[in-house]
Structures are given as structure tokens and as C-alpha cells.
């Protein structure tokens, strides 16, 4: 096992897939000569050249459309958005074209494309650059949505996303690019989409967390174990859509309590969906209402102190655990 | 940040407290859990501790003065901190607390919400749910008596109010399922969650304590075979089971109550020959240490407890729609103190030996005289005994301590000429009068209990049977 940052794990995945399949190519703003705004594509332009790693103008709708067309024509584009906030400009291509093409062409055109880039908050990038868009994309049939929380997951899931014949929205997190973790050295290592991972086993309370909040949930779980002898299970769905609800339900049936921690806003969020599905499948196992910790219902403030207050953190998670465990 | 110190609720019936003295002076540093003042409640002198560390910035209600529940009595914070805002607020709130107490019609729950609102931390909460949560938190967090289970009791009390006012039973889904799978009667389970919600933990405890309801089909038989007892509100108090009152009993209750007041009381007197009991006591005392010596009253307490286990209706409590039957005999023993009367409770006297009972009464009576009894030590008895024999009183009646169903008034054992086998002999005769709540106890029910009680005292060996 190698210890890699999530950034380097993603870079490895891209490089291995570029090597593995000549139809794979990368396109986006600053991905080539500049090595990527967050250096995820570092060295790839030098190694694979202009045809495989393509710099674009600042035209999200345009290069997303080029990507969709290329995918219809048989290539496997990986489109990088500098942040997913900019993907909103390309939403028509992602939602109306990539997601619908297979269905509306009666199966004639598959669209094997990956849209990837950082999602959620960074450090003080304010309202327009801190949004977590997973619920938005997960709402539309035809798209897969993936959110890794560790270096190994990042690598294994990105490789699966590139190999998948459906359009995949692959959501990274800027705060986590430097996060290190063990990654298997096998260059054919993949993690299937749609399979959740129990990041920590426990018996008293289930936390479903994704992306950045997995780390927070694990810290809160450790502290609850130490301070209150409460055993918290942390489930990371890894793929938001299709959602591995079975793993979550199994966990809730064991612990009887569920907290969803998410960086997105609460209203109509993925947490709301999980809460609904758990109520549907495990109602008779619940001992407390499902609790959610989400981003504050406000545009992300620029001020550092307010930004911290708006986001989920360990104390908020601990308070929620105590609430659902009736402590 | 400076915080107000509020008059805590230190006994179940307390509405105001008198600061008997401040242990800390203004400017003193306070550790968390340290005693800051002593408070005289309606029953006892309690130590009031701070859960917060800091400096006692200001004493608002000085020693010797009264404060209503929830009134600000002082301010705690950091040394040198400006607390003038809190001081202004406190004077306004003090008035508020008083006016609250004057408006007696407010429900308990409402009053508590009021208290929560006075806490600065609670001011931002507005919706019902969160406010309720704050009530529980406030009660637990406030300067409560440092007794085990204080927080739990407070929460349970809130739950009770909520549950009753809502009328609807709140049960978590898994608790409901577990109850049905394990034949636990939800009506006999006390919810420990917010708003009295019955949660998994409550059912697990109910299952553990063997508290299962009757299986449908033969409810009567089952109930008799294994009566299920619910957990009490007061720690260590006897568990109980509740049975619905029959229509007949409800009519008896309401007719008799109309006639005589809230508790339709009647009195039964029995003469008991105490010679064997006195001998029994002498034998016990001959075999134990001087400081363990048992009194006649201790023997009476034990005998009453034993007799109660055979007469469920006497060890019960009339609750309008139900009658509550207690599993144990928790005997309240009236103790005269300088300015009143208090009844320390011997929990589970039916399960304790006479020497143990004697020791417990001696110890609690001592603390009662110093007003050091905790509320759970003098409330929640299932039956009471008042003994004025030592004052030479031959016979008297005692007043029932609700919700108990009966109390016995014990007079002095006096050498009296009696006829035995056609001859006049002298025996020690003691008169015992039981006051009975007619809503639960009928004449014959009470008489049968006294019969057992008399037989056991006249022949203590019967207690073994």
C-alpha cells in the first residue's frame, strides 16, 4: 500500500485510465499546460500530449457540450470543472443532454462521460464558490453521482466512473485534496459504483456522512467512544446515486438511530432522501427521529468565523449523537 | 460570560426557597460542583451547588431572604467582568417570577418553559420542540441538588406533565415493536425520552424487570400469575402495577367522596395483646449489640410490612381511573421534629430484617431532625405509621398522607386486666386505629388486614409464614 494524497490518487487514476484506454481524454480549464488549478492533472499533458489532455477557454457550457458529443461518438471524456459551482453554467449539457441521451435516442447513444472537480466549501471562497451540488445532480435520472472521502476511494471510484457507460458526476472536495491515505498499488484497482463503505463499526448510532463530513463524523465517533462509551457507526455511501440504501438500512436496524451529516443545504438534500428511505425501510427500528446536520440555510458567508458556523463540525455532530441517544 | 444563578427546584413541592446562608461571598472563586449556598425548602435544608466554575460576582438575594423558583439570586462569571446588563435583567425577572407564582392557574409545564426562557441560552429558541428540549436541559443543568438521579427525576417529571397533557402516548417505532414482541404493556412503561416518549431503553428496562403484560386470551389468569410492576417516579421507591378500577369501585369512590371530602376516610380500631411481641423484641435485643437495639415501633413497622404483602388493597393508591398496587411496602414512619413532622420512608420494609429497619429509621430520624433528608427519602411511601405511644397516648386517629390508602395510629401498650379462659389476667394491650381511604379500602378489606396485623403481632412467628 502506498500513502497518497487524494490529489495524487486522482492523478494516478486518470493516468492509469489514459494508459489503459486510448479513448479516454481530459478536457477543462487549465488542465493541460498549467497542470490543473488544483494540480490533479499534474504531468499528464507532458506525458500524453495535446490530444489527450486539452485546455479549453472559459466556456463551461461549450466544453461540456463538446464532451457530450465526443462521448456519443465513442470517446470517454473526463471533463474537469475548476469548481462544480461553474458546472451550473453547463447544467443544460449535463442534465438535458448527457443524462437524457441514452433514453431519448432509444438506446442508440450512450454517453460515457465523467464530469469531475471540487464540490462544496473551500476556505473563504464565499457564496458563489462554496456550494455542494450533489442533491441537484442526483435529482435527475440518467446521472450517477459519486463522492469519495478517502484517497483509495477517490482512485478506485474515479477509475470505475471513467469505465462506466453512463454520465457520472464525480464530486471532489478542495479541502480534502491534501488528505493522505493508503491506496492499493494494483493499477487495476477499482471500487464499484453504488456500494457504500462502513468506515467505522458501531452499535449505538449510525452516522451517514459523505466527502468531507466523513472525517468529521469519525472524529466525533472517537470522542463519543472516549467520553461517553457510545459506539458510533459511520457509513459512507461513496456513491450518492445509485444509493446503497441497503447498507444504511442494515446499519440503522442495528443501531436504531440515524444522523446524516452533509455539507449541502438541508432542504431537499441527499440527507432528506436518506431520511425518507430509512423511514420507509426501517421505520420499526427507529428509536429517535432521524437527525440531519447540514449547511446553514444561507448563502455561504465570506467571513471565516461565519463560514465555520455555517458548516457541520465535530461539536454539532456530538450534540446530535447525544440527542438521538437520549444522553 | 457572566450567568445568572437561579433558585433551583430542590424538592418536588417547592415553590420558593429561603437562602439560609451563602457559603461563598462575593468575589470568591467557585469550582464546578462546589456548594455555594444552603437553601431552606419547605421540607429540608439543601445544599445548592454550582455546575459552573467562575467567580461569584454578585449576591442578589442575601441570606435569610426568600426567592421564588427560577428567580435570579446571584451572578457568576469571570472576575472583573461587567454584569450590569444581567443585573437589570435580574431585577425584571425577579418580578416576573413573583407574578408567575401569583398566577396559580398556570400549568407546571408552562411554568417550566417560563424558567427556560429566563436562561440566556434559551432565548434564541422559539419553536415548541426546541423549547421543550431546553426545559429538560435547564432542569438538568441548573443548580440542582447534587443527588443521584436528580436530572432524571426532573426530566421524568416534565415527561409526565407532557404525556398527560397531550393525552396521547408517544412511543418510538422500535420501542413499540419491541413492546409488542415481548408482551410489554406500554401503559405501564414510563417514557424517558423527550415529551415522555417511550424509547428502546425504557422497553429494555421493562423487559429486564420482567414487566410483561398479559397475553391476550386469558388476561385475568396471566395477570394474577405474574403481576407486572412499573418503575416508580421516585428512585428506589416501590414498583407498582396499575389495574383499571371497576365501575362499581368508581361509583363507591365518587359517592363516598361526595359525602365526606377528597378522601372519604373511615376508621378501624383493634386491640392487640403485645406480650409476645415485647418478648420477641427482648429476645432480639438480647442477641445484638447495644447500638443495634430495636424498638417496639420497629417491630410494628416490620409486622405492618409483612401484613401489607398479604393485603394488596391496603398497600395501594386510588388514582381515579386506576388503582395502583405496590409491589413493596414502603413504610413512612412519622417523626416529630422541632417545628413539624416528617415521614422518612423505609423502602421495601417487607424485604428487610427488623434490625436493618431499626438502623435505617434511627439514622433517617436523626437526619430528619437536622433537616438533612433528601426529598426522595420522605416522599413516596405506600403506607404510613404514626406512633404516639411514647407520649402515653392510648388511642388516636391519624390523617392519611395521600396518595397512600391508609395510615395506622399506634397507641401505648398498657398493662390491662383482660379475661382469658374465664380468668382475669393482666396483659399489655395496645390500641391501633387505621384510617382508611374508602375509595380503595372497604370495611372488610381493612378489617382483614388488621386481623393479619394483629395475629402477627400477637404471635410474631406467623411472620415467617
Interface residues (C-beta under 8 A of the other chain):
Chain A: X256 X283 X284 X285 X286 X287 X288 X323 X326
Chain B: X133 X172 X173 X174 X175 X176 X177 X192 X193 X194 X199 X200 X201
